[in-house]
């Protein structure tokens, strides 16, 4: 049987451990694929994190100044296929 990979696009994950510099969205916000959602700083470099799909922000799990680990789910987006 073919193993189907879980669709992780509704979840914005931190690509590395670091510190949250900014979060540009709040719960209930409409976002579009490619929109900047957050910035994480690691090793003195800022990394802009973008939405993988369009939809409504369902959860924001971190705030500016928080420490994140690699793979931590920072933002959850509820996808609207009709948009």
BALOBA-1460 file (C-alpha; in Angstrom, 3 decimals):
// residues 83
<rec num="1" residu="x" x="0.000" y="0.000" z="0.000"/>
<rec num="2" residu="x" x="1.135" y="3.510" z="-0.806"/>
<rec num="3" residu="x" x="1.904" y="5.649" z="2.218"/>
<rec num="4" residu="x" x="0.183" y="8.985" z="1.809"/>
<rec num="5" residu="x" x="2.077" y="11.913" z="3.249"/>
<rec num="6" residu="x" x="0.009" y="14.065" z="5.561"/>
<rec num="7" residu="x" x="-0.745" y="17.501" z="4.108"/>
<rec num="8" residu="x" x="1.133" y="19.899" z="6.379"/>
<rec num="9" residu="x" x="0.357" y="23.067" z="4.405"/>
<rec num="10" residu="x" x="-2.216" y="24.301" z="6.984"/>
<rec num="11" residu="x" x="0.607" y="24.447" z="9.548"/>
<rec num="12" residu="x" x="3.354" y="27.051" z="9.530"/>
<rec num="13" residu="x" x="6.303" y="25.364" z="11.239"/>
<rec num="14" residu="x" x="9.536" y="26.910" z="12.383"/>
<rec num="15" residu="x" x="12.301" y="25.688" z="10.051"/>
<rec num="16" residu="x" x="14.902" y="26.021" z="12.817"/>
<rec num="17" residu="x" x="15.286" y="26.823" z="16.501"/>
<rec num="18" residu="x" x="15.319" y="30.547" z="17.141"/>
<rec num="19" residu="x" x="13.474" y="33.561" z="18.511"/>
<rec num="20" residu="x" x="10.213" y="34.919" z="17.116"/>
<rec num="21" residu="x" x="10.879" y="38.489" z="15.921"/>
<rec num="22" residu="x" x="7.327" y="39.227" z="14.768"/>
<rec num="23" residu="x" x="3.976" y="37.611" z="14.042"/>
<rec num="24" residu="x" x="1.992" y="39.467" z="11.373"/>
<rec num="25" residu="x" x="-1.375" y="37.731" z="11.806"/>
<rec num="26" residu="x" x="-4.060" y="37.107" z="14.432"/>
<rec num="27" residu="x" x="-6.738" y="34.435" z="14.823"/>
<rec num="28" residu="x" x="-9.544" y="35.117" z="12.350"/>
<rec num="29" residu="x" x="-7.360" y="36.929" z="9.801"/>
<rec num="30" residu="x" x="-7.736" y="35.996" z="6.134"/>
<rec num="31" residu="x" x="-4.360" y="35.077" z="4.622"/>
<rec num="32" residu="x" x="-3.210" y="34.320" z="1.098"/>
<rec num="33" residu="x" x="-0.672" y="31.781" z="-0.094"/>
<rec num="34" residu="x" x="2.787" y="33.343" z="0.035"/>
<rec num="35" residu="x" x="1.833" y="36.028" z="2.581"/>
<rec num="36" residu="x" x="4.390" y="36.649" z="5.335"/>
<rec num="37" residu="x" x="3.048" y="35.324" z="8.636"/>
<rec num="38" residu="x" x="6.038" y="35.512" z="10.948"/>
<rec num="39" residu="x" x="9.752" y="36.234" z="11.201"/>
<rec num="40" residu="x" x="12.139" y="33.997" z="13.171"/>
<rec num="41" residu="x" x="15.716" y="34.960" z="13.989"/>
<rec num="42" residu="x" x="18.345" y="32.245" z="14.230"/>
<rec num="43" residu="x" x="22.110" y="32.750" z="14.377"/>
<rec num="44" residu="x" x="21.676" y="36.530" z="13.793"/>
<rec num="45" residu="x" x="19.753" y="35.932" z="10.546"/>
<rec num="46" residu="x" x="16.059" y="36.743" z="10.144"/>
<rec num="47" residu="x" x="13.921" y="34.230" z="8.293"/>
<rec num="48" residu="x" x="10.565" y="35.305" z="6.878"/>
<rec num="49" residu="x" x="7.952" y="32.539" z="7.066"/>
<rec num="50" residu="x" x="5.077" y="32.493" z="4.565"/>
<rec num="51" residu="x" x="1.648" y="30.894" z="4.289"/>
<rec num="52" residu="x" x="1.557" y="27.636" z="2.313"/>
<rec num="53" residu="x" x="-2.089" y="28.166" z="1.382"/>
<rec num="54" residu="x" x="-4.922" y="30.675" z="1.535"/>
<rec num="55" residu="x" x="-7.501" y="30.569" z="4.309"/>
<rec num="56" residu="x" x="-8.342" y="31.831" z="7.788"/>
<rec num="57" residu="x" x="-5.897" y="31.837" z="10.696"/>
<rec num="58" residu="x" x="-7.179" y="29.254" z="13.187"/>
<rec num="59" residu="x" x="-4.418" y="29.479" z="15.805"/>
<rec num="60" residu="x" x="-1.310" y="31.533" z="16.591"/>
<rec num="61" residu="x" x="0.863" y="29.587" z="19.016"/>
<rec num="62" residu="x" x="3.783" y="32.001" z="19.540"/>
<rec num="63" residu="x" x="4.321" y="35.733" z="20.056"/>
<rec num="64" residu="x" x="7.268" y="38.065" z="19.425"/>
<rec num="65" residu="x" x="10.099" y="37.264" z="21.837"/>
<rec num="66" residu="x" x="9.151" y="33.599" z="22.250"/>
<rec num="67" residu="x" x="11.705" y="30.850" z="21.632"/>
<rec num="68" residu="x" x="10.749" y="28.235" z="19.037"/>
<rec num="69" residu="x" x="12.216" y="24.862" z="18.245"/>
<rec num="70" residu="x" x="12.664" y="23.277" z="14.837"/>
<rec num="71" residu="x" x="9.299" y="21.960" z="13.648"/>
<rec num="72" residu="x" x="7.206" y="23.849" z="16.220"/>
<rec num="73" residu="x" x="3.799" y="24.737" z="14.780"/>
<rec num="74" residu="x" x="3.628" y="28.527" z="14.873"/>
<rec num="75" residu="x" x="0.411" y="29.260" z="12.955"/>
<rec num="76" residu="x" x="-2.500" y="27.049" z="11.865"/>
<rec num="77" residu="x" x="-4.586" y="27.986" z="8.831"/>
<rec num="78" residu="x" x="-8.043" y="26.697" z="7.995"/>
<rec num="79" residu="x" x="-8.081" y="26.206" z="4.219"/>
<rec num="80" residu="x" x="-11.046" y="27.389" z="2.169"/>
<rec num="81" residu="x" x="-11.023" y="25.424" z="-1.098"/>
<rec num="82" residu="x" x="-13.717" y="27.655" z="-2.597"/>
<rec num="83" residu="x" x="-11.468" y="30.771" z="-2.391"/>
